[in-house]
Amino acid sequence: MINHKGTQIIKTERLLLRRILPDDAEMVYLWMSDPDVCKYERWSPHQSIGYSHGYIVEVFDGYKSELTYQWGIQLGDELIGSVSIVNVNDYDQKAVLGYCLAKKYWSKGYTTEAVRAVIHYMLFEVGLNRIEATHSVNNIASGRVLQKIGMVLEGFAKQYYFCNSGLQDSNLYAITRKDYGENMK
């Protein structure tokens, strides 16, 4: 049974996963304006701190619903990225994972740590059975994150989505509650 709880605070060894707040606009702008970070994203790089603030206000408004799952990734006093769960389907007990991290924090294990914690929360606290994620085949680092958390490659789709780099071929990964539990043993 699904037990929606919304975006709750999650603590990991190095990170605090929390709601993104309007006061975070300057930090959010730092990564959401970076063309390298946005290369495989569907949203255009943010053009100003004001634009980032407007985006956060929309996200913040969504927190009124227990169906909104979007965390800021905080390291020390800095917000360095985000993790989201979207397209939650109660009937099929599944959802889609997304994440984004400031470039200067790439290749340090922060995304893997944050995503692993969110997957655990969604499977065992909320009660979903399956989490899916896709990534451009050109974004090899994103695929490594999914593999490290135990997701399994289930398929390949040609020209699956359009992003800032054009049409992208994509890999589909997924993990079920059972598989996640077995991976954690």
Protein Blocks (a to p, Z undefined) as FASTA:
>chain_A
ZZdebjaddddfkbccddddfklmmmmmmmmmmmklmmmpcbdcdfbfklmmmmmmmmmm
mmmpckbccddddehjbcfbdcddehiafklopacddddddfklgonlmmmmmmmmmmmm
mmmmnopabdcddddfklmmlmmmmmmnopacfbdcehkbccfkopaddddddddfklmm
mmmZZ
